[in-house]
Amino acid sequence: MGKNFKAILIGLLGGLAGGLVGIGGGIIMVPLMVYSLDFSQHSAHATSLAAIVPISVISASIYSFYGNMELNLAALFAIGGIVGAYLGSALMPHVKANILQRMLAIVVIAASIRMGLDL
């Protein structure tokens, strides 16, 4: 399977996951980029963020069309998210790849447990 096909498939899975369950494509895309495309952890994080922008615009537009968006709160989340993204991106080059992997794993596991307990 070629690298371009894998990249499209990873984007498809990330977009599907983000659009369907709102988990953010990075949770799907980052590990797949690292393990199937041999991206460094840092490059996978940065690349997934660039890909998530258009994925998020499309998903948010469709959710909004169906009346499933709190636009005022989304704007507030965006303000905090912009500041957090700036800080996180500035810190990322100073964090070792294995620490980034563990941080992502902890967030995914914690969110999964929390959501699973609410079922």
ROKOLGU-924370 format. One record per atom (N, C-alpha, C): x, y, z. Coordinates in steps of 0.001 Angstrom, whole numbers. Layout:
> east north up
> X Y Z $
...
END
This chain:
> east north up
> 863 -1174 0 $
> 0 0 0 $
> 905 1230 0 $
> 685 2149 -931 $
> 1518 3333 -1057 $
> 1306 4349 54 $
> 2309 5198 219 $
> 2268 6214 1274 $
> 1109 7190 1071 $
> 855 7592 -178 $
> -248 8530 -442 $
> -1596 7907 -115 $
> -1769 6632 -481 $
> -3023 5946 -167 $
> -3211 5836 1340 $
> -2140 5500 2051 $
> -2208 5413 3513 $
> -2582 6766 4109 $
> -2001 7843 3576 $
> -2303 9183 4090 $
> -3779 9526 3884 $
> -4327 9188 2725 $
> -5745 9450 2461 $
> -6615 8606 3394 $
> -6246 7348 3583 $
> -6998 6464 4475 $
> -6954 6961 5920 $
> -5801 7411 6366 $
> -5673 7956 7720 $
> -6542 9207 7867 $
> -6516 10081 6857 $
> -7374 11268 6882 $
> -8845 10900 6903 $
> -9224 9896 6131 $
> -10612 9428 6108 $
> -11041 8935 7483 $
> -10197 8119 8100 $
> -10521 7611 9440 $
> -10587 8740 10470 $
> -9639 9677 10400 $
> -9644 10807 11327 $
> -10866 11683 11140 $
> -11219 11959 9890 $
> -12402 12769 9612 $
> -13681 12075 10025 $
> -13767 10780 9757 $
> -14949 10008 10145 $
> -15110 10000 11657 $
> -14017 9744 12365 $
> -14070 9719 13830 $
> -14431 11090 14384 $
> -13803 12127 13840 $
> -14087 13472 14317 $
> -15514 13899 14022 $
> -15981 13624 12799 $
> -17328 14024 12417 $
> -18413 13212 13094 $
> -18159 11927 13279 $
> -19184 11055 13841 $
> -19293 11171 15351 $
> -18170 11098 16047 $
> -18227 11092 17505 $
> -17507 12272 18143 $
> -16962 13182 17343 $
> -16378 14407 17872 $
> -15133 14216 18713 $
> -14391 13131 18486 $
> -13222 12888 19315 $
> -11999 13660 18875 $
> -12053 14246 17710 $
> -10865 14908 17190 $
> -10029 13913 16424 $
> -9761 14226 15209 $
> -9047 13303 14348 $
> -7649 12972 14825 $
> -7054 13841 15636 $
> -5689 13604 16092 $
> -5537 12324 16881 $
> -6556 11937 17609 $
> -6493 10710 18403 $
> -6338 9501 17485 $
> -6934 9565 16326 $
> -6829 8495 15343 $
> -5590 8699 14472 $
> -5410 9923 14002 $
> -4390 10192 12993 $
> -2963 10120 13522 $
> -2704 10631 14711 $
> -1331 10671 15220 $
> -730 9270 15352 $
> -1379 8342 16052 $
> -768 7005 16139 $
> -603 6337 14775 $
> -1589 6509 13888 $
> -1479 5892 12569 $
> -332 6489 11758 $
> -116 7793 11875 $
> 1008 8410 11161 $
> 2341 7907 11707 $
> 2428 7770 13012 $
> 3678 7312 13634 $
> 3966 5870 13241 $
> 2963 4992 13338 $
> 3217 3573 13173 $
> 3069 3057 11743 $
> 2330 3744 10887 $
> 2198 3230 9520 $
> 2931 4081 8487 $
> 3220 5336 8816 $
> 3937 6200 7870 $
> 5317 6603 8383 $
> 5698 6081 9534 $
> 7014 6360 10121 $
> 7271 7845 10372 $
> 6226 8589 10731 $
> 6395 9987 11124 $
> 7045 10021 12500 $
> 7807 11061 12774 $
> 8242 11283 14142 $
> 7014 11712 14941 $
> 7080 11553 16243 $
> 5950 11945 17089 $
> 5638 13426 16901 $
> 6667 14251 16855 $
> 6477 15695 16696 $
> 5839 16032 15349 $
> 6320 15403 14279 $
> 5757 15665 12951 $
> 4314 15195 12851 $
> 4011 14068 13477 $
> 2633 13559 13450 $
> 1682 14528 14157 $
> 2097 15059 15292 $
> 1252 16019 16016 $
> 1002 17255 15149 $
> 2063 17804 14589 $
> 1943 19025 13782 $
> 1118 18782 12520 $
> 1363 17661 11853 $
> 646 17358 10612 $
> -833 17130 10878 $
> -1158 16436 11961 $
> -2572 16199 12263 $
> -3292 17509 12560 $
> -2614 18434 13225 $
> -3239 19729 13507 $
> -3565 20483 12224 $
> -2637 20436 11263 $
> -2890 21112 9982 $
> -4060 20456 9250 $
> -4161 19130 9327 $
> -5245 18423 8653 $
> -6582 18638 9346 $
> -6566 18832 10643 $
> -7802 18951 11410 $
> -8538 20260 11116 $
> -7822 21283 10681 $
> -8484 22567 10400 $
> -9599 22399 9371 $
> -9313 21910 8151 $
> -10426 21766 7200 $
> -11439 20704 7619 $
> -10971 19643 8287 $
> -11892 18615 8772 $
> -12885 19242 9754 $
> -12402 20074 10654 $
> -13253 20712 11660 $
> -14233 21693 11031 $
> -13779 22438 10045 $
> -14663 23405 9378 $
> -15845 22685 8737 $
> -15553 21600 8028 $
> -16635 20850 7375 $
> -17582 20252 8418 $
> -17027 19593 9424 $
> -17872 18968 10455 $
> -18711 19998 11195 $
> -18090 21105 11594 $
> -18820 22137 12331 $
> -19927 22746 11471 $
> -19664 22939 10200 $
> -20683 23496 9300 $
> -21900 22584 9222 $
> -21660 21298 9106 $
> -22778 20348 9003 $
> -23528 20252 10330 $
> -22799 20179 11444 $
> -23465 20167 12753 $
> -24299 21438 12944 $
> -23757 22580 12552 $
> -24474 23846 12677 $
> -25736 23850 11821 $
> -25634 23313 10619 $
> -26783 23239 9721 $
> -27947 22504 10387 $
> -27638 21472 11158 $
> -28673 20697 11845 $
> -29031 21257 13218 $
> -28489 22426 13555 $
> -28836 23078 14814 $
> -28170 22480 16035 $
> -27036 21838 15846 $
> -26362 21167 16956 $
> -25114 21891 17427 $
> -25125 23215 17362 $
> -23936 23942 17783 $
> -24329 25109 18687 $
> -23579 25267 19750 $
> -23721 26418 20637 $
> -22643 27420 20211 $
> -22985 28314 19296 $
> -21997 29194 18679 $
> -21300 30097 19695 $
> -22026 30620 20676 $
> -21408 31484 21685 $
> -20351 30726 22490 $
> -20689 29512 22898 $
> -19722 28705 23642 $
> -18560 28267 22747 $
> -18860 27963 21498 $
> -17794 27581 20568 $
> -16771 28707 20438 $
> -17249 29943 20399 $
> -16333 31086 20312 $
> -15459 31180 21565 $
> -16049 30942 22724 $
> -15272 30965 23967 $
> -14257 29829 24015 $
> -14676 28632 23579 $
> -13739 27512 23500 $
> -12595 27848 22548 $
> -12925 28502 21442 $
> -11905 28867 20450 $
> -10883 29834 21039 $
> -11354 30800 21816 $
> -10426 31758 22431 $
> -9450 31022 23346 $
> -9982 30194 24226 $
> -9113 29408 25106 $
> -8239 28449 24321 $
> -8804 27837 23292 $
> -8063 26889 22476 $
> -6912 27521 21716 $
> -7107 28740 21244 $
> -6049 29452 20522 $
> -4874 29717 21453 $
> -5173 30188 22651 $
> -4113 30440 23630 $
> -3417 29119 24001 $
> -4209 28091 24265 $
> -3645 26795 24607 $
> -2820 26198 23474 $
> -3283 26351 22246 $
> -2543 25834 21090 $
> -1205 26545 20933 $
> -1211 27841 21144 $
> 43 28594 21061 $
> 1035 28097 22118 $
> 563 27982 23349 $
> 1433 27535 24439 $
> 1922 26096 24218 $
> 1001 25204 23839 $
> 1365 23818 23611 $
> 2345 23653 22463 $
> 2126 24405 21384 $
> 3027 24336 20232 $
> 4404 24889 20568 $
> 4445 25905 21406 $
> 5731 26472 21819 $
> 6477 25515 22750 $
> 5736 24747 23543 $
> 6358 23794 24466 $
> 6755 22475 23802 $
> 6023 22063 22760 $
> 6216 20743 22169 $
> 7656 20435 21751 $
> 8399 21363 21139 $
> 9767 21021 20747 $
> 10672 20667 21931 $
> 10268 21042 23124 $
> 11073 20791 24317 $
> 10668 19512 25060 $
> 9685 18787 24506 $
> 9191 17572 25134 $
> 9633 16379 24280 $
> 10228 15382 24925 $
> 10700 14199 24212 $
> 9526 13424 23623 $
> 9792 12742 22506 $
> 8757 12008 21785 $
> 8054 10987 22667 $
> 8798 10243 23484 $
> 8157 9225 24321 $
> 7226 9856 25363 $
> 7542 11057 25807 $
> 6663 11767 26754 $
> 5390 12209 26035 $
> 5516 12693 24795 $
> 4336 13070 24012 $
> 3421 11865 23810 $
> 4020 10707 23510 $
> 3230 9488 23327 $
> 2474 9137 24607 $
> 3151 9223 25712 $
> 2506 8893 26997 $
> 1406 9889 27332 $
> 1650 11153 27065 $
> 633 12176 27341 $
> -623 11903 26515 $
> -448 11603 25222 $
> -1592 11302 24363 $
> -2325 10067 24872 $
> -1575 9027 25230 $
> -2192 7797 25735 $
> -2988 8056 27009 $
> -2441 8837 27912 $
> -3127 9137 29176 $
> -4424 9895 28922 $
> -4390 10871 28036 $
> -5597 11644 27718 $
> -6661 10734 27107 $
> -6257 9895 26154 $
> -7216 9001 25504 $
> -7811 8012 26506 $
> -6965 7417 27335 $
> -7450 6442 28320 $
> -8368 7109 29340 $
> -7961 8262 29840 $
> -8780 8968 30836 $
> -10138 9363 30260 $
> -10138 9884 29043 $
> -11404 10270 28416 $
> -12279 9046 28168 $
> -11670 7954 27749 $
> -12423 6725 27487 $
> -13068 6193 28756 $
> -12320 6167 29843 $
> -12852 5682 31118 $
> -13988 6583 31583 $
> -13770 7870 31506 $
> -14794 8833 31949 $
> -16083 8669 31155 $
> -15950 8575 29848 $
> -17129 8434 29009 $
> -17791 7075 29218 $
> -16976 6036 29396 $
> -17522 4702 29606 $
> -18293 4581 30898 $
> -17857 5284 31942 $
> -18535 5236 33226 $
> -19864 5977 33205 $
> -20015 6911 32279 $
> -21273 7663 32180 $
> -22344 6922 31401 $
> -22011 5767 30847 $
> -22993 5027 30050 $
> -24082 4465 30871 $
END
